[in-house]
Amino acid sequence: MEPNQLDLFSDLPLTPALLTEGLVMSQEALLKWKAQIFDYQQKVRESKPPQQTTYIIPARTLYLLIRGLWV
């Protein structure tokens, strides 16, 4: 006989799930929500990625900074 995962819990009593009222959204609210998502997606697609800034520190300055000699 093959092992059955459900048999692991066969001694536990079954408890029915509590049913809650389904969420209801008006058509107007749904369309507004979808429009907000669409607008956000368009804005993200059209925006330029942030530019990266590189700070170049001369080796001598870096050496002095590491040694704590930079004043």
C-alpha positions in Angstrom: 0.0 0.0 0.0 1.4 3.4 -1.0 1.8 6.1 1.7 -0.9 8.7 1.6 -0.2 12.2 3.1 -3.8 12.6 4.2 -3.4 9.5 6.4 -1.0 11.5 8.5 -4.0 13.6 9.8 -6.7 10.9 9.8 -7.0 11.1 13.6 -7.8 14.9 13.6 -11.4 16.0 13.5 -12.4 17.9 10.3 -13.4 21.5 10.9 -15.3 23.2 8.1 -13.9 26.5 6.9 -15.7 29.7 8.0 -17.4 31.2 5.1 -17.3 35.0 4.8 -19.2 37.2 2.5 -17.4 37.7 -0.8 -15.8 41.0 -1.5 -17.8 43.1 -3.9 -16.4 46.0 -5.9 -18.6 48.2 -8.0 -17.8 48.4 -11.7 -16.9 52.1 -11.3 -14.4 51.3 -8.5 -12.9 48.4 -10.5 -12.4 50.6 -13.6 -10.8 53.3 -11.5 -8.5 50.8 -9.8 -7.5 49.3 -13.2 -6.9 52.8 -14.6 -4.6 53.7 -11.7 -2.6 50.5 -12.2 -2.3 51.1 -16.0 -1.2 54.8 -15.4 1.4 53.6 -13.0 2.7 51.0 -15.3 2.9 53.5 -18.2 4.8 56.0 -16.0 7.3 53.4 -14.9 7.9 52.2 -18.5 8.4 55.7 -19.8 10.6 57.0 -16.9 14.4 56.8 -17.3 16.4 54.7 -14.8 18.3 56.6 -12.2 21.8 57.5 -13.3 24.7 56.0 -11.4 27.4 58.4 -10.0 30.9 57.2 -9.6 33.2 58.9 -7.2 36.8 58.4 -8.1 39.2 58.9 -5.2 42.9 59.1 -6.0 44.9 56.3 -4.5 47.0 58.5 -2.3 43.9 60.2 -0.8 42.3 56.8 -0.2 45.5 55.5 1.4 45.6 58.5 3.8 41.8 58.1 4.6 42.3 54.4 5.5 45.3 55.2 7.6 43.5 58.0 9.3 46.1 60.5 8.2 43.8 62.6 6.0 43.1 66.0 7.7 
